Amino acid sequence: MKPTPQQDTTIRQYLRDSLRYRETYEEVYDHVLTALEQRPFTGTLEEAVNQILREDFGGYDQMRAMENDAKRQVISDGVSKYLKFFASYFRWPRVFYTLGAVLVVYFTLAQVKLEPIVFEAIFAMVVFTPGILSLRRYYIVGYIFKDTKRSIRDDVFSRIATVPTRLVVFVGLFIIINMDKGKNIFDNATPPVLTALYVLSGVYLLSLVELYKDEFKLSITK
């Protein structure tokens, strides 16, 4: 049986209410449509759909387990991809640019006494850029897919974008507290330490941007 446009809308809504993620929803939806067209069914549309879900996916409990398995795999793949982007800045040929950044930052810190506002600006950039990027991503995801249903990839991006940011916030609060007590740890920090912090922060942000661009490049080519 081939669903009518009205029945197709009913199936879509039925599955959207039953599944959490866009990826698993699309997979199950395509499977259900194919099964409805290829197999003979008697009874109502709802009975036919439930039969397919029960026989091919093991029912709703198994579909939930399938979603959890898919989520773990996507998160693992996403984090691995991010780490590859991050590591690429320490491999040829990108290591050449990383070393150039290290030299520029190091000699700047060694020769010029920067005002505290410069450090605050860098701190703000590292903290707020991932958040802004995440908000922009959510907007574009809705535009590309014409759908705001939650994606498994949301968890990948938010995990990478927020966990390091929380670490930066923690360190930043530590710095601010010490400044309030009249201690400026930057006065005692050596240029190599600060250079490492700034360069790693930059690599973190650049790798996050690459992950962001890679997601939509894959989406558009699908």
C-alpha positions in Angstrom: 0.0 0.0 0.0 1.2 3.5 -0.8 0.3 6.1 1.7 -1.8 9.1 0.6 -0.4 12.6 1.4 -2.6 12.7 4.5 -1.5 9.3 5.6 2.1 10.3 5.0 1.7 13.3 7.3 0.1 11.1 9.9 3.1 8.7 9.7 5.6 11.5 10.0 3.9 13.0 13.1 3.5 9.6 14.6 7.2 8.8 14.3 8.3 12.3 15.3 6.4 11.9 18.6 8.0 8.5 19.1 11.7 9.2 18.3 14.0 11.7 19.8 16.5 12.4 17.1 16.2 13.6 13.5 18.7 11.0 12.2 16.8 8.0 13.6 13.5 9.5 12.7 14.5 9.8 9.0 15.9 6.3 9.0 12.8 4.7 10.5 10.5 6.9 8.3 12.2 5.8 5.1 12.1 2.1 6.2 8.4 2.3 7.1 7.5 3.8 3.8 9.4 1.1 1.9 7.8 -1.6 4.0 4.3 -0.3 3.4 4.8 -0.3 -0.3 6.4 -3.7 -0.5 4.3 -5.8 1.9 0.6 -6.6 2.0 -1.2 -5.3 5.1 -4.7 -5.6 6.4 -6.3 -3.3 9.0 -5.6 0.3 9.7 -2.6 2.4 8.9 -1.6 2.6 12.5 -1.8 -1.2 12.9 0.4 -1.6 9.8 3.0 0.9 11.1 3.1 -0.7 14.5 3.5 -4.1 13.0 6.5 -2.8 11.0 8.1 -1.2 14.0 7.5 -4.3 16.1 8.8 -6.8 13.5 11.7 -4.8 12.1 12.9 -2.8 15.0 11.6 -4.8 18.0 9.1 -2.2 19.2 9.6 1.1 20.9 11.9 -0.1 23.6 14.4 -1.4 21.0 14.1 1.8 19.0 15.1 3.7 22.1 18.1 1.4 22.5 18.9 1.9 18.8 18.9 5.7 19.4 21.1 5.4 22.4 23.6 3.2 20.4 23.5 5.7 17.5 24.1 8.6 19.9 27.2 6.9 21.5 28.6 6.2 18.0 28.0 9.6 16.7 29.5 11.3 19.8 32.5 9.0 19.5 33.0 9.8 15.8 32.5 13.5 16.4 35.0 13.8 19.2 37.5 11.7 17.2 37.1 14.0 14.2 37.6 17.1 16.4 40.7 15.6 17.9 42.1 15.0 14.4 41.4 18.6 13.5 43.2 19.7 16.7 46.2 17.4 16.2 46.5 18.5 12.5 47.9 21.9 13.8 50.9 20.0 15.2 51.6 18.0 12.1 53.0 19.0 8.7 52.2 21.3 7.0 50.1 23.1 9.6 52.7 22.8 12.3 54.6 25.5 10.3 51.8 28.0 10.9 51.5 26.9 14.6 55.2 27.5 15.1 54.9 30.9 13.5 52.1 31.8 15.9 54.1 30.6 18.8 57.1 32.8 17.8 54.9 35.9 17.3 53.0 35.4 20.6 56.2 34.6 22.6 58.2 37.6 21.4 55.2 39.9 21.8 54.8 38.8 25.4 58.5 39.0 26.0 59.0 42.5 24.6 55.7 44.2 25.2 53.9 44.6 28.6 50.3 44.2 27.6 47.5 45.9 29.5 45.1 43.7 31.5 42.3 44.6 29.1 44.1 42.6 26.4 44.1 39.5 28.5 40.4 40.1 29.3 39.6 40.4 25.6 41.3 37.2 24.8 39.6 35.4 27.6 36.2 36.8 26.4 36.9 35.6 22.9 37.7 32.0 24.0 34.6 31.9 26.2 32.0 33.5 23.9 33.0 32.4 20.5 31.9 28.7 21.0 28.6 29.9 22.3 28.0 32.2 19.4 29.1 29.5 17.0 26.6 27.0 18.7 23.7 29.5 18.3 24.6 30.1 14.7 24.8 26.4 14.1 21.3 25.8 15.5 19.9 28.5 13.2 21.6 27.1 10.1 20.6 23.5 11.0 17.0 24.6 11.0 17.5 26.4 7.7 19.2 23.5 5.8 16.9 20.7 7.1 13.7 22.8 7.3 13.3 21.1 10.6 14.2 22.0 14.2 13.9 18.4 15.6 16.8 17.6 17.8 19.9 16.0 16.2 22.3 13.6 17.6 25.1 15.9 16.4 23.8 18.6 18.8 25.3 16.6 21.7 28.6 16.3 19.9 29.0 20.0 19.2 27.7 21.1 22.6 30.0 18.8 24.4 33.1 20.0 22.6 32.0 23.6 22.7 31.0 23.8 26.4 33.3 21.5 28.3 36.5 23.4 27.4 34.7 26.7 27.9 33.8 25.7 31.5 37.5 25.0 32.1 38.4 28.4 30.7 35.7 30.1 32.9 37.0 28.3 36.0 40.6 29.5 35.3 39.3 33.0 34.5 37.4 33.2 37.8 40.6 32.1 39.5 42.5 34.9 37.8 39.9 37.5 38.6 39.7 36.5 42.3 43.5 36.9 42.5 43.4 40.3 40.8 40.8 41.4 43.3 43.2 40.5 46.0 45.9 42.6 44.4 47.7 39.7 42.7 48.1 39.7 39.0 49.2 36.2 38.1 50.1 37.4 34.6 52.9 39.5 36.2 54.5 36.3 37.5 53.6 34.0 34.6 56.5 33.5 32.2 56.1 34.2 28.4 56.4 30.4 27.6 53.4 29.6 29.9 51.2 32.3 28.5 52.3 31.5 24.9 51.2 27.9 25.4 47.8 29.0 26.8 47.1 31.4 24.0 48.2 29.2 21.2 46.3 26.2 22.5 43.2 28.4 22.9 43.6 29.5 19.3 44.0 25.9 18.1 40.9 24.9 20.1 38.8 27.6 18.4 40.1 26.9 14.9 39.4 23.2 15.3 35.9 23.9 16.6 35.3 26.1 13.5 36.5 23.2 11.3 34.1 20.8 12.9 31.3 23.3 12.4 32.1 23.7 8.7 32.6 20.0 8.2 29.2 19.1 9.5 27.4 21.4 7.0 29.7 20.3 4.1 28.6 16.7 4.8 25.0 17.7 5.1 24.9 19.6 1.8 26.6 16.7 -0.1 24.1 14.1 1.2 
